[in-house]
């Protein structure tokens, strides 16, 4: 009987539990409201972004969790939409999240939001800055981790273990064009990419949602020395991305990321 139980337990294990890397730094950048076909259109073949795709792992079956924007950011950050189905400014939220789970393992986290007036600010909107795209601002106890993008370090070794970058609506494709966002990414994120390849670090570039016309099919791209360039057709959403980042550091999964699996088949 004991032998039979042991066999059943073995059969219940995943067929391939691929070891995950442990990046020194992870930078997560979130863009806005464009579907997979829009981003990967041949008309953008000469863009910086398409050049980046050739250097990383493109997840061809990645999807947003829902619509509109705000609950997708909350899903990525905390593993739940908190029942929110609008972009209305939230008073405050509570519960475990990416930052708190990393901190429990001695890892660090910071968020950098373009246009945020000052660290810890909870303003709903200032010009092209929108709090709905800045999930960290909804947790009062994380105020010190909620920084303006103007504080994004030029010395990337000063980055935390995991950082979230939120461009404003002029630069995330929400209000601005693909070209404007591409130029912003090239200028601000391009130097990090080059540094990451030499310093065991990773970029995760994703979109919150599509344009409501592609089944919420979005681009998610991972670039770094631990990533095998190419395409992967594994079915993923924001919860899988969250689970992967937490698993890098042995941190406790939060919310729906508990039922998600880490990304597989893309690691060197």
Secondary structure as UniProt FT lines:
FT   HELIX           2..12
FT   STRAND          25..31
FT   HELIX           36..39
FT   HELIX           42..44
FT   TURN            45..46
FT   HELIX           48..53
FT   TURN            54..55
FT   STRAND          57..63
FT   HELIX           69..78
FT   TURN            82..83
FT   HELIX           98..104
FT   TURN            105..106
FT   STRAND          109..113
FT   TURN            114..115
FT   TURN            119..120
FT   STRAND          125..126
FT   TURN            127..128
FT   STRAND          129..130
FT   HELIX           131..133
FT   HELIX           135..138
FT   HELIX           140..145
FT   STRAND          146..148
FT   HELIX           149..151
FT   HELIX           156..158
FT   STRAND          162..166
FT   TURN            169..171
FT   HELIX           178..188
FT   HELIX           190..198
FT   TURN            199..200
FT   STRAND          201..207
FT   TURN            215..216
FT   STRAND          217..224
FT   TURN            225..226
FT   STRAND          230..237
FT   HELIX           238..248
FT   TURN            249..250
FT   HELIX           255..259
//
